[in-house]
Amino acid sequence: MERFIGQISILVKDYDQALDFYIKVLGFELVEDTILSPDKRWVVIRPSHTKGQGCHLLLAKASNPTQEMFVGNQTGGRVFLFLYTNDFNRDYDLLIKNGVEIVRAPSDQSHGKVLVFRDLYGNLWDLIEPK
C-alpha cells in the first residue's frame, strides 16, 4: 500500500463560519459533513478541481480553552498551509475579489510565483504556482 497524508486538521471557532470562508471565499469544496454529536461534526474540505489528489482539511472546532488559544495560530505565526495552483492569476483575482488579506504581495521566486494570505482566523497560507 502506498503511504500519504490524507488530511490535516485545522482548528476553527465555528464549523459553518469556516465552511462559508473556505467554500465561498477560497472556492474549496465540501467532501463530508457528518454530525457526530450535538457539539461535534466531521467536516472535511478540499481545494476544488483536485480530482481526489492532495491533502484534505478536517475542520476541527476548538472544544476547550487551550485549543481556542491556537485557533488562527497553529504554527506560531509561520506559514501553515501551502495551496498549489496551475493558474496563479485566477486564484489571486479570486482572493482580491473576495476581500482576503494579502500579507505578502505576489512575487516570482526560484520555485515559482508566490504570495502569502491570511485566512479568516489568521492562519498564514502560501499560494504557489510552481515553475
The first five atom37 places (N, CA, C, CB, O) and aatype in JSON, in Angstrom:
{
  "aatype": [12, 6, 1, 13, 9, 7, 5, 9, 15, 9, 10, 19, 11, 3, 18, 3, 5, 0, 10, 3, 13, 18, 9, 11, 19, 10, 7, 13, 6, 10, 19, 6, 3, 16, 9, 10, 15, 14, 3, 11, 1, 17, 19, 19, 9, 1, 14, 15, 8, 16, 11, 7, 5, 7, 4, 8, 10, 10, 10, 0, 11, 0, 15, 2, 14, 16, 5, 6, 12, 13, 19, 7, 2, 5, 16, 7, 7, 1, 19, 13, 10, 13, 10, 18, 16, 2, 3, 13, 2, 1, 3, 18, 3, 10, 10, 9, 11, 2, 7, 19, 6, 9, 19, 1, 0, 14, 15, 3, 5, 15, 8, 7, 11, 19, 10, 19, 13, 1, 3, 10, 18, 7, 2, 10, 17, 3, 10, 9, 6, 14, 11],
  "atom_mask": [
    [1, 1, 1, 1, 1],
    [1, 1, 1, 1, 1],
    [1, 1, 1, 1, 1],
    [1, 1, 1, 1, 1],
    [1, 1, 1, 1, 1],
    [1, 1, 1, 0, 1],
    [1, 1, 1, 1, 1],
    [1, 1, 1, 1, 1],
    [1, 1, 1, 1, 1],
    [1, 1, 1, 1, 1],
    [1, 1, 1, 1, 1],
    [1, 1, 1, 1, 1],
    [1, 1, 1, 1, 1],
    [1, 1, 1, 1, 1],
    [1, 1, 1, 1, 1],
    [1, 1, 1, 1, 1],
    [1, 1, 1, 1, 1],
    [1, 1, 1, 1, 1],
    [1, 1, 1, 1, 1],
    [1, 1, 1, 1, 1],
    [1, 1, 1, 1, 1],
    [1, 1, 1, 1, 1],
    [1, 1, 1, 1, 1],
    [1, 1, 1, 1, 1],
    [1, 1, 1, 1, 1],
    [1, 1, 1, 1, 1],
    [1, 1, 1, 0, 1],
    [1, 1, 1, 1, 1],
    [1, 1, 1, 1, 1],
    [1, 1, 1, 1, 1],
    [1, 1, 1, 1, 1],
    [1, 1, 1, 1, 1],
    [1, 1, 1, 1, 1],
    [1, 1, 1, 1, 1],
    [1, 1, 1, 1, 1],
    [1, 1, 1, 1, 1],
    [1, 1, 1, 1, 1],
    [1, 1, 1, 1, 1],
    [1, 1, 1, 1, 1],
    [1, 1, 1, 1, 1],
    [1, 1, 1, 1, 1],
    [1, 1, 1, 1, 1],
    [1, 1, 1, 1, 1],
    [1, 1, 1, 1, 1],
    [1, 1, 1, 1, 1],
    [1, 1, 1, 1, 1],
    [1, 1, 1, 1, 1],
    [1, 1, 1, 1, 1],
    [1, 1, 1, 1, 1],
    [1, 1, 1, 1, 1],
    [1, 1, 1, 1, 1],
    [1, 1, 1, 0, 1],
    [1, 1, 1, 1, 1],
    [1, 1, 1, 0, 1],
    [1, 1, 1, 1, 1],
    [1, 1, 1, 1, 1],
    [1, 1, 1, 1, 1],
    [1, 1, 1, 1, 1],
    [1, 1, 1, 1, 1],
    [1, 1, 1, 1, 1],
    [1, 1, 1, 1, 1],
    [1, 1, 1, 1, 1],
    [1, 1, 1, 1, 1],
    [1, 1, 1, 1, 1],
    [1, 1, 1, 1, 1],
    [1, 1, 1, 1, 1],
    [1, 1, 1, 1, 1],
    [1, 1, 1, 1, 1],
    [1, 1, 1, 1, 1],
    [1, 1, 1, 1, 1],
    [1, 1, 1, 1, 1],
    [1, 1, 1, 0, 1],
    [1, 1, 1, 1, 1],
    [1, 1, 1, 1, 1],
    [1, 1, 1, 1, 1],
    [1, 1, 1, 0, 1],
    [1, 1, 1, 0, 1],
    [1, 1, 1, 1, 1],
    [1, 1, 1, 1, 1],
    [1, 1, 1, 1, 1],
    [1, 1, 1, 1, 1],
    [1, 1, 1, 1, 1],
    [1, 1, 1, 1, 1],
    [1, 1, 1, 1, 1],
    [1, 1, 1, 1, 1],
    [1, 1, 1, 1, 1],
    [1, 1, 1, 1, 1],
    [1, 1, 1, 1, 1],
    [1, 1, 1, 1, 1],
    [1, 1, 1, 1, 1],
    [1, 1, 1, 1, 1],
    [1, 1, 1, 1, 1],
    [1, 1, 1, 1, 1],
    [1, 1, 1, 1, 1],
    [1, 1, 1, 1, 1],
    [1, 1, 1, 1, 1],
    [1, 1, 1, 1, 1],
    [1, 1, 1, 1, 1],
    [1, 1, 1, 0, 1],
    [1, 1, 1, 1, 1],
    [1, 1, 1, 1, 1],
    [1, 1, 1, 1, 1],
    [1, 1, 1, 1, 1],
    [1, 1, 1, 1, 1],
    [1, 1, 1, 1, 1],
    [1, 1, 1, 1, 1],
    [1, 1, 1, 1, 1],
    [1, 1, 1, 1, 1],
    [1, 1, 1, 1, 1],
    [1, 1, 1, 1, 1],
    [1, 1, 1, 1, 1],
    [1, 1, 1, 0, 1],
    [1, 1, 1, 1, 1],
    [1, 1, 1, 1, 1],
    [1, 1, 1, 1, 1],
    [1, 1, 1, 1, 1],
    [1, 1, 1, 1, 1],
    [1, 1, 1, 1, 1],
    [1, 1, 1, 1, 1],
    [1, 1, 1, 1, 1],
    [1, 1, 1, 1, 1],
    [1, 1, 1, 0, 1],
    [1, 1, 1, 1, 1],
    [1, 1, 1, 1, 1],
    [1, 1, 1, 1, 1],
    [1, 1, 1, 1, 1],
    [1, 1, 1, 1, 1],
    [1, 1, 1, 1, 1],
    [1, 1, 1, 1, 1],
    [1, 1, 1, 1, 1],
    [1, 1, 1, 1, 1]
  ],
  "atom_positions": [
    [[0.85, -1.19, 0.0], [0.0, 0.0, 0.0], [0.88, 1.24, 0.0], [-0.96, 0.0, 1.22], [1.86, 1.32, 0.74]],
    [[0.54, 2.19, -0.81], [1.27, 3.45, -0.83], [0.87, 4.28, 0.38], [1.01, 4.23, -2.14], [-0.23, 4.13, 0.91]],
    [[1.76, 5.17, 0.83], [1.5, 5.99, 2.01], [1.44, 7.46, 1.61], [2.59, 5.77, 3.08], [2.17, 7.91, 0.73]],
    [[0.55, 8.18, 2.27], [0.41, 9.61, 2.03], [-0.36, 10.23, 3.19], [-0.31, 9.89, 0.68], [-1.05, 9.52, 3.93]],
    [[-0.24, 11.52, 3.35], [-1.03, 12.23, 4.35], [-2.36, 12.57, 3.7], [-0.29, 13.53, 4.87], [-2.4, 13.31, 2.72]],
    [[-3.43, 12.04, 4.24], [-4.75, 12.2, 3.64], [-5.46, 13.47, 4.05], [0.0, 0.0, 0.0], [-6.19, 14.07, 3.26]],
    [[-5.24, 13.89, 5.3], [-5.84, 15.15, 5.74], [-5.1, 15.69, 6.95], [-7.32, 14.95, 6.07], [-4.41, 14.98, 7.67]],
    [[-5.28, 16.97, 7.13], [-4.7, 17.7, 8.25], [-5.84, 18.43, 8.94], [-3.57, 18.7, 7.78], [-6.7, 19.0, 8.27]],
    [[-5.85, 18.42, 10.27], [-6.89, 19.15, 10.97], [-6.46, 20.6, 11.16], [-7.2, 18.5, 12.33], [-5.29, 20.91, 11.39]],
    [[-7.44, 21.47, 11.06], [-7.22, 22.89, 11.29], [-8.28, 23.35, 12.3], [-7.3, 23.72, 9.95], [-9.47, 23.14, 12.1]],
    [[-7.82, 23.96, 13.37], [-8.73, 24.42, 14.41], [-9.55, 25.6, 13.92], [-7.96, 24.79, 15.68], [-9.02, 26.54, 13.33]],
    [[-10.86, 25.55, 14.18], [-11.78, 26.62, 13.8], [-12.65, 26.98, 15.0], [-12.65, 26.21, 12.59], [-12.8, 26.18, 15.93]],
    [[-13.22, 28.18, 14.97], [-14.12, 28.6, 16.03], [-15.53, 28.06, 15.82], [-14.16, 30.12, 16.13], [-16.23, 27.75, 16.78]],
    [[-15.94, 27.95, 14.55], [-17.3, 27.57, 14.23], [-17.31, 26.84, 12.89], [-18.24, 28.81, 14.2], [-16.72, 27.33, 11.92]],
    [[-17.97, 25.71, 12.82], [-17.98, 24.92, 11.59], [-18.57, 25.71, 10.41], [-18.78, 23.64, 11.79], [-17.95, 25.79, 9.35]],
    [[-19.75, 26.28, 10.61], [-20.43, 26.94, 9.5], [-19.69, 28.2, 9.04], [-21.85, 27.29, 9.89], [-19.63, 28.48, 7.84]],
    [[-19.15, 28.95, 9.97], [-18.35, 30.12, 9.63], [-17.14, 29.71, 8.8], [-17.9, 30.87, 10.91], [-16.82, 30.36, 7.8]],
    [[-16.48, 28.65, 9.21], [-15.31, 28.16, 8.48], [-15.7, 27.66, 7.1], [-14.61, 27.05, 9.26], [-15.02, 27.94, 6.11]],
    [[-16.81, 26.91, 7.01], [-17.27, 26.43, 5.71], [-17.59, 27.58, 4.77], [-18.5, 25.54, 5.88], [-17.24, 27.53, 3.59]],
    [[-18.25, 28.62, 5.27], [-18.55, 29.78, 4.44], [-17.27, 30.37, 3.85], [-19.3, 30.85, 5.25], [-17.21, 30.69, 2.67]],
    [[-16.23, 30.51, 4.68], [-14.99, 31.09, 4.2], [-14.31, 30.18, 3.18], [-14.05, 31.36, 5.36], [-13.99, 30.62, 2.08]],
    [[-14.08, 28.95, 3.55], [-13.31, 28.07, 2.67], [-14.04, 27.74, 1.37], [-12.97, 26.79, 3.4], [-13.4, 27.57, 0.33]],
    [[-15.36, 27.63, 1.42], [-16.11, 27.3, 0.21], [-16.44, 28.55, -0.6], [-17.39, 26.55, 0.57], [-16.17, 28.6, -1.8]],
    [[-17.04, 29.56, 0.04], [-17.5, 30.74, -0.71], [-16.37, 31.71, -1.05], [-18.55, 31.46, 0.09], [-16.42, 32.38, -2.08]],
    [[-15.36, 31.8, -0.19], [-14.29, 32.77, -0.42], [-13.1, 32.16, -1.15], [-13.83, 33.36, 0.91], [-12.59, 32.73, -2.11]],
    [[-12.66, 30.97, -0.69], [-11.49, 30.35, -1.31], [-11.84, 29.39, -2.44], [-10.69, 29.62, -0.27], [-10.96, 28.97, -3.2]],
    [[-13.11, 29.03, -2.56], [-13.51, 28.14, -3.65], [-13.22, 26.68, -3.41], [0.0, 0.0, 0.0], [-13.07, 25.91, -4.36]],
    [[-13.12, 26.27, -2.14], [-12.94, 24.86, -1.81], [-14.28, 24.14, -1.98], [-12.39, 24.68, -0.37], [-15.31, 24.77, -2.23]],
    [[-14.25, 22.82, -1.85], [-15.48, 22.05, -1.93], [-15.61, 21.14, -0.71], [-15.52, 21.22, -3.22], [-14.62, 20.7, -0.12]],
    [[-16.86, 20.88, -0.37], [-17.16, 20.03, 0.78], [-17.01, 18.57, 0.38], [-18.58, 20.31, 1.31], [-17.56, 18.14, -0.64]],
    [[-16.27, 17.82, 1.17], [-16.11, 16.38, 0.95], [-17.08, 15.63, 1.85], [-14.65, 15.94, 1.23], [-17.75, 14.69, 1.41]],
    [[-17.17, 16.04, 3.13], [-18.03, 15.35, 4.08], [-18.41, 16.28, 5.22], [-17.34, 14.08, 4.64], [-17.59, 17.09, 5.67]],
    [[-19.64, 16.17, 5.67], [-20.11, 16.89, 6.85], [-21.06, 15.97, 7.6], [-20.81, 18.25, 6.46], [-22.24, 15.88, 7.28]],
    [[-20.52, 15.28, 8.59], [-21.28, 14.28, 9.34], [-21.41, 14.73, 10.79], [-20.6, 12.89, 9.25], [-20.41, 15.07, 11.42]],
    [[-22.62, 14.72, 11.32], [-22.86, 15.06, 12.72], [-22.48, 13.86, 13.58], [-24.35, 15.48, 12.96], [-23.0, 12.76, 13.39]],
    [[-21.56, 14.08, 14.53], [-21.12, 13.02, 15.44], [-21.8, 13.1, 16.8], [-19.62, 13.08, 15.62], [-22.01, 12.09, 17.46]],
    [[-22.13, 14.33, 17.21], [-22.81, 14.58, 18.48], [-23.42, 15.98, 18.37], [-21.83, 14.46, 19.73], [-23.21, 16.66, 17.36]],
    [[-24.17, 16.41, 19.38], [-24.73, 17.77, 19.29], [-23.67, 18.87, 19.13], [-25.55, 18.05, 20.53], [-23.96, 19.93, 18.59]],
    [[-22.44, 18.61, 19.59], [-21.39, 19.64, 19.53], [-20.26, 19.32, 18.57], [-20.82, 19.84, 20.89], [-19.35, 20.13, 18.4]],
    [[-20.29, 18.16, 17.94], [-19.13, 17.74, 17.14], [-19.57, 17.22, 15.78], [-18.34, 16.66, 17.87], [-20.52, 16.45, 15.65]],
    [[-18.83, 17.69, 14.75], [-19.07, 17.23, 13.38], [-17.75, 16.79, 12.77], [-19.74, 18.34, 12.52], [-16.67, 17.22, 13.19]],
    [[-17.84, 15.93, 11.77], [-16.68, 15.51, 10.98], [-16.82, 16.25, 9.66], [-16.62, 13.91, 10.77], [-17.58, 15.85, 8.78]],
    [[-16.06, 17.37, 9.52], [-16.21, 18.25, 8.37], [-14.89, 18.25, 7.6], [-16.6, 19.7, 8.81], [-13.85, 18.68, 8.12]],
    [[-14.94, 17.77, 6.36], [-13.75, 17.65, 5.53], [-13.97, 18.46, 4.25], [-13.43, 16.16, 5.19], [-15.02, 18.37, 3.62]],
    [[-12.96, 19.25, 3.89], [-13.0, 20.06, 2.67], [-11.72, 19.82, 1.87], [-13.16, 21.57, 2.99], [-10.75, 19.25, 2.38]],
    [[-11.73, 20.27, 0.63], [-10.52, 20.2, -0.2], [-10.6, 21.3, -1.24], [-10.37, 18.79, -0.88], [-11.68, 21.78, -1.57]],
    [[-9.45, 21.69, -1.77], [-9.49, 22.65, -2.88], [-10.27, 22.04, -4.04], [-8.05, 23.04, -3.33], [-10.17, 20.84, -4.3]],
    [[-11.04, 22.85, -4.72], [-11.81, 22.33, -5.84], [-10.88, 21.94, -6.99], [-12.85, 23.36, -6.32], [-9.75, 22.42, -7.09]],
    [[-11.37, 21.08, -7.84], [-10.66, 20.62, -9.05], [-9.39, 19.85, -8.72], [-10.32, 21.81, -9.92], [-8.42, 19.93, -9.47]],
    [[-9.38, 19.1, -7.62], [-8.19, 18.33, -7.26], [-8.23, 16.91, -7.79], [-8.02, 18.31, -5.77], [-7.22, 16.2, -7.73]],
    [[-9.38, 16.47, -8.3], [-9.54, 15.1, -8.8], [-9.16, 14.07, -7.73], [-8.67, 14.9, -10.05], [-8.65, 12.99, -8.04]],
    [[-9.43, 14.4, -6.47], [-9.16, 13.47, -5.39], [-7.7, 13.41, -4.96], [0.0, 0.0, 0.0], [-7.36, 12.65, -4.06]],
    [[-6.86, 14.2, -5.59], [-5.43, 14.19, -5.23], [-5.18, 15.24, -4.15], [-4.54, 14.46, -6.47], [-5.94, 16.2, -4.01]],
    [[-4.12, 15.06, -3.42], [-3.73, 16.05, -2.43], [-4.37, 15.82, -1.08], [0.0, 0.0, 0.0], [-5.16, 14.89, -0.9]],
    [[-4.02, 16.66, -0.17], [-4.43, 16.55, 1.21], [-5.76, 17.28, 1.44], [-3.34, 17.11, 2.14], [-5.99, 18.35, 0.87]],
    [[-6.62, 16.7, 2.25], [-7.87, 17.34, 2.64], [-7.67, 18.05, 3.97], [-9.02, 16.29, 2.73], [-6.72, 17.76, 4.7]],
    [[-8.56, 18.98, 4.28], [-8.55, 19.66, 5.57], [-9.74, 19.2, 6.39], [-8.58, 21.19, 5.39], [-10.88, 19.21, 5.92]],
    [[-9.47, 18.79, 7.62], [-10.52, 18.46, 8.58], [-10.73, 19.7, 9.44], [-10.14, 17.21, 9.45], [-9.83, 20.12, 10.16]],
    [[-11.93, 20.28, 9.36], [-12.23, 21.45, 10.18], [-12.59, 20.96, 11.58], [-13.4, 22.3, 9.55], [-13.63, 20.33, 11.77]],
    [[-11.74, 21.25, 12.54], [-11.91, 20.77, 13.91], [-12.27, 21.94, 14.81], [-10.62, 20.07, 14.42], [-11.46, 22.84, 15.04]],
    [[-13.49, 21.93, 15.32], [-13.93, 23.01, 16.19], [-13.22, 22.92, 17.53], [-15.46, 22.96, 16.38], [-13.23, 21.89, 18.19]],
    [[-12.59, 24.02, 17.92], [-11.91, 24.08, 19.21], [-12.93, 23.78, 20.31], [-11.22, 25.48, 19.44], [-14.01, 24.37, 20.34]],
    [[-12.57, 22.87, 21.21], [-13.55, 22.42, 22.2], [-13.16, 22.72, 23.64], [-13.76, 20.95, 22.05], [-13.87, 22.33, 24.57]],
    [[-12.04, 23.42, 23.84], [-11.66, 23.8, 25.19], [-10.78, 25.06, 25.11], [-10.91, 22.63, 25.92], [-10.32, 25.42, 24.03]],
    [[-10.54, 25.71, 26.24], [-9.78, 26.96, 26.22], [-8.36, 26.82, 25.62], [-9.67, 27.5, 27.61], [-7.88, 27.73, 24.96]],
    [[-7.71, 25.71, 25.85], [-6.37, 25.51, 25.3], [-6.42, 25.47, 23.78], [-5.74, 24.23, 25.84], [-5.62, 26.12, 23.11]],
    [[-7.35, 24.71, 23.22], [-7.49, 24.65, 21.77], [-7.88, 26.01, 21.21], [-8.52, 23.6, 21.37], [-7.38, 26.41, 20.16]],
    [[-8.77, 26.73, 21.89], [-9.2, 28.05, 21.42], [-8.02, 29.02, 21.3], [-10.25, 28.64, 22.37], [-8.03, 29.89, 20.43]],
    [[-7.02, 28.86, 22.16], [-5.84, 29.74, 22.11], [-5.07, 29.58, 20.79], [-4.91, 29.45, 23.29], [-4.37, 30.5, 20.37]],
    [[-5.2, 28.43, 20.15], [-4.41, 28.15, 18.96], [-5.18, 28.33, 17.65], [-3.89, 26.76, 19.03], [-4.61, 28.15, 16.58]],
    [[-6.45, 28.68, 17.73], [-7.2, 28.96, 16.5], [-6.54, 30.15, 15.82], [-8.73, 29.25, 16.81], [-6.4, 31.22, 16.42]],
    [[-6.14, 29.97, 14.6], [-5.5, 31.05, 13.83], [-4.02, 31.17, 14.04], [0.0, 0.0, 0.0], [-3.38, 32.01, 13.4]],
    [[-3.45, 30.36, 14.9], [-2.01, 30.45, 15.16], [-1.44, 29.06, 15.45], [-1.73, 31.41, 16.34], [-0.73, 28.87, 16.43]],
    [[-1.76, 28.13, 14.6], [-1.35, 26.75, 14.83], [0.14, 26.53, 14.61], [-2.12, 25.84, 13.93], [0.67, 25.5, 15.01]],
    [[0.82, 27.48, 13.98], [2.25, 27.3, 13.7], [3.1, 28.45, 14.26], [2.48, 27.18, 12.2], [4.21, 28.69, 13.79]],
    [[2.58, 29.14, 15.24], [3.36, 30.19, 15.88], [3.68, 31.37, 14.97], [0.0, 0.0, 0.0], [4.7, 32.03, 15.14]],
    [[2.81, 31.65, 14.01], [2.99, 32.8, 13.14], [3.68, 32.5, 11.82], [0.0, 0.0, 0.0], [3.82, 33.4, 10.99]],
    [[4.11, 31.27, 11.61], [4.71, 30.88, 10.32], [3.61, 30.51, 9.34], [5.7, 29.7, 10.51], [2.47, 30.26, 9.73]],
    [[3.97, 30.47, 8.06], [3.01, 29.97, 7.08], [2.64, 28.54, 7.46], [3.59, 30.03, 5.62], [3.51, 27.72, 7.76]],
    [[1.35, 28.26, 7.44], [0.83, 26.97, 7.89], [0.55, 26.03, 6.73], [-0.44, 27.18, 8.69], [0.95, 24.86, 6.76]],
    [[-0.13, 26.53, 5.71], [-0.55, 25.67, 4.61], [-0.09, 26.24, 3.28], [-2.08, 25.51, 4.62], [0.07, 27.45, 3.13]],
    [[0.13, 25.36, 2.32], [0.67, 25.72, 1.02], [-0.33, 25.26, -0.04], [2.08, 25.1, 0.78], [-0.49, 24.06, -0.28]],
    [[-0.99, 26.23, -0.68], [-2.01, 25.94, -1.69], [-1.38, 26.09, -3.07], [-3.24, 26.89, -1.54], [-1.04, 27.2, -3.49]],
    [[-1.22, 24.97, -3.76], [-0.62, 24.96, -5.1], [-1.69, 25.18, -6.14], [0.14, 23.64, -5.36], [-2.82, 24.72, -5.98]],
    [[-1.35, 25.88, -7.21], [-2.29, 26.19, -8.28], [-1.6, 26.09, -9.63], [-2.88, 27.59, -8.09], [-0.38, 26.2, -9.74]],
    [[-2.4, 25.87, -10.66], [-1.86, 25.91, -12.02], [-2.26, 27.2, -12.71], [-2.35, 24.69, -12.83], [-1.94, 27.4, -13.88]],
    [[-2.98, 28.08, -11.99], [-3.39, 29.37, -12.54], [-3.34, 30.43, -11.44], [-4.81, 29.29, -13.17], [-4.36, 30.77, -10.84]],
    [[-2.15, 30.94, -11.21], [-1.93, 31.89, -10.13], [-2.82, 33.12, -10.26], [-0.47, 32.31, -10.1], [-3.43, 33.55, -9.29]],
    [[-2.89, 33.69, -11.47], [-3.65, 34.92, -11.67], [-5.13, 34.72, -11.38], [-3.47, 35.43, -13.09], [-5.76, 35.59, -10.78]],
    [[-5.7, 33.59, -11.78], [-7.11, 33.29, -11.49], [-7.34, 33.27, -9.98], [-7.51, 31.92, -12.11], [-8.3, 33.87, -9.48]],
    [[-6.46, 32.58, -9.26], [-6.65, 32.44, -7.82], [-6.32, 33.73, -7.07], [-5.79, 31.31, -7.29], [-6.96, 34.04, -6.06]],
    [[-5.37, 34.48, -7.54], [-5.07, 35.8, -6.95], [-6.28, 36.72, -7.12], [-3.79, 36.43, -7.61], [-6.69, 37.39, -6.18]],
    [[-6.85, 36.74, -8.32], [-8.03, 37.57, -8.57], [-9.19, 37.16, -7.66], [-8.45, 37.47, -10.04], [-9.93, 38.02, -7.18]],
    [[-9.36, 35.85, -7.43], [-10.42, 35.37, -6.53], [-10.19, 35.87, -5.11], [-10.47, 33.82, -6.54], [-11.13, 36.31, -4.45]],
    [[-8.95, 35.82, -4.63], [-8.64, 36.3, -3.29], [-8.97, 37.79, -3.17], [-7.16, 36.06, -2.97], [-9.59, 38.21, -2.19]],
    [[-8.54, 38.58, -4.15], [-8.79, 40.02, -4.13], [-10.29, 40.31, -4.18], [-8.06, 40.72, -5.3], [-10.8, 41.11, -3.4]],
    [[-10.98, 39.66, -5.11], [-12.43, 39.86, -5.27], [-13.18, 39.57, -3.99], [-12.98, 38.97, -6.4], [-14.15, 40.24, -3.67]],
    [[-12.72, 38.55, -3.24], [-13.42, 38.14, -2.02], [-12.87, 38.78, -0.75], [-13.35, 36.66, -1.88], [-13.24, 38.38, 0.36]],
    [[-11.99, 39.77, -0.9], [-11.53, 40.55, 0.25], [-10.57, 39.84, 1.18], [0.0, 0.0, 0.0], [-10.46, 40.2, 2.35]],
    [[-9.86, 38.84, 0.67], [-8.9, 38.12, 1.51], [-7.66, 39.0, 1.7], [-8.51, 36.74, 0.87], [-7.18, 39.63, 0.76]],
    [[-7.16, 39.03, 2.92], [-5.98, 39.85, 3.23], [-4.72, 39.22, 2.64], [-5.82, 40.03, 4.75], [-4.37, 38.09, 2.96]],
    [[-4.05, 39.98, 1.79], [-2.78, 39.56, 1.22], [-1.69, 40.11, 2.14], [-2.6, 40.07, -0.26], [-1.56, 41.32, 2.31]],
    [[-0.92, 39.22, 2.73], [0.12, 39.6, 3.69], [1.42, 39.92, 2.98], [0.33, 38.49, 4.72], [2.13, 40.85, 3.36]],
    [[1.75, 39.15, 1.95], [2.94, 39.38, 1.14], [2.53, 39.34, -0.32], [4.07, 38.33, 1.45], [1.99, 38.33, -0.79]],
    [[2.77, 40.43, -1.04], [2.34, 40.58, -2.43], [2.95, 39.5, -3.32], [2.7, 41.97, -2.95], [3.98, 38.92, -2.98]],
    [[2.31, 39.25, -4.46], [2.85, 38.26, -5.4], [4.29, 38.59, -5.8], [1.97, 38.17, -6.65], [4.65, 39.75, -6.0]],
    [[5.09, 37.54, -5.91], [6.47, 37.71, -6.36], [6.92, 36.45, -7.08], [7.41, 38.03, -5.17], [6.4, 35.36, -6.84]],
    [[7.89, 36.63, -7.95], [8.49, 35.5, -8.64], [9.68, 35.03, -7.83], [8.91, 35.87, -10.09], [10.61, 35.8, -7.55]],
    [[9.65, 33.76, -7.45], [10.73, 33.16, -6.68], [11.36, 32.05, -7.52], [10.22, 32.61, -5.31], [10.85, 31.72, -8.58]],
    [[12.45, 31.49, -7.05], [13.13, 30.43, -7.8], [12.24, 29.2, -7.97], [14.42, 30.03, -7.09], [12.39, 28.46, -8.94]],
    [[11.31, 28.99, -7.05], [10.42, 27.83, -7.11], [9.08, 28.13, -7.77], [10.18, 27.29, -5.73], [8.28, 27.21, -7.99]],
    [[8.81, 29.39, -8.1], [7.56, 29.74, -8.77], [7.02, 31.07, -8.31], [0.0, 0.0, 0.0], [7.68, 31.82, -7.59]],
    [[5.81, 31.36, -8.73], [5.12, 32.58, -8.32], [4.44, 32.3, -6.99], [4.07, 33.06, -9.4], [3.83, 31.25, -6.81]],
    [[4.55, 33.25, -6.04], [4.05, 33.0, -4.69], [3.52, 34.29, -4.05], [5.14, 32.4, -3.82], [4.0, 35.38, -4.34]],
    [[2.54, 34.13, -3.18], [2.07, 35.2, -2.3], [1.66, 34.57, -0.99], [0.88, 36.01, -2.94], [1.49, 33.35, -0.91]],
    [[1.52, 35.39, 0.03], [1.06, 34.91, 1.34], [-0.25, 35.62, 1.66], [2.13, 35.17, 2.45], [-0.36, 36.84, 1.54]],
    [[-1.26, 34.83, 2.08], [-2.53, 35.41, 2.5], [-2.91, 34.86, 3.86], [-3.64, 35.13, 1.47], [-2.37, 33.86, 4.34]],
    [[-3.89, 35.55, 4.48], [-4.36, 35.18, 5.82], [-5.79, 34.67, 5.7], [-4.29, 36.41, 6.8], [-6.62, 35.27, 5.01]],
    [[-6.09, 33.55, 6.37], [-7.46, 33.04, 6.36], [-8.31, 33.79, 7.39], [-7.49, 31.52, 6.63], [-7.82, 34.71, 8.05]],
    [[-9.56, 33.39, 7.54], [-10.47, 34.13, 8.41], [-10.05, 34.16, 9.86], [-11.84, 33.55, 8.31], [-10.45, 35.05, 10.6]],
    [[-9.24, 33.19, 10.29], [-8.82, 33.15, 11.7], [-7.42, 33.69, 11.92], [-8.89, 31.74, 12.21], [-7.01, 33.89, 13.06]],
    [[-6.68, 33.94, 10.84], [-5.33, 34.48, 10.97], [-4.23, 33.56, 10.53], [0.0, 0.0, 0.0], [-3.07, 33.97, 10.47]],
    [[-4.54, 32.3, 10.21], [-3.52, 31.38, 9.71], [-2.94, 31.92, 8.4], [-4.1, 29.96, 9.51], [-3.67, 32.45, 7.56]],
    [[-1.62, 31.78, 8.24], [-0.97, 32.21, 7.02], [-0.88, 31.06, 6.02], [0.42, 32.77, 7.33], [-0.57, 29.92, 6.39]],
    [[-1.14, 31.37, 4.77], [-1.09, 30.41, 3.66], [-0.19, 30.96, 2.57], [-2.52, 30.12, 3.09], [-0.15, 32.17, 2.36]],
    [[0.52, 30.09, 1.9], [1.18, 30.43, 0.64], [0.29, 29.99, -0.5], [2.59, 29.76, 0.54], [-0.26, 28.89, -0.47]],
    [[0.14, 30.84, -1.51], [-0.44, 30.44, -2.78], [0.73, 30.33, -3.73], [-1.54, 31.46, -3.29], [1.47, 31.31, -3.91]],
    [[0.92, 29.18, -4.35], [2.11, 28.92, -5.16], [1.72, 28.34, -6.51], [3.06, 27.96, -4.42], [0.95, 27.39, -6.6]],
    [[2.28, 28.93, -7.56], [2.23, 28.31, -8.88], [3.66, 27.89, -9.2], [1.63, 29.28, -9.99], [4.49, 28.73, -9.57]],
    [[3.97, 26.6, -9.08], [5.35, 26.15, -9.29], [5.81, 26.4, -10.73], [5.48, 24.66, -8.96], [5.01, 26.45, -11.67]],
    [[7.14, 26.57, -10.85], [7.71, 26.73, -12.19], [7.7, 25.4, -12.9], [9.15, 27.29, -12.14], [8.14, 25.31, -14.04]]
  ]
}
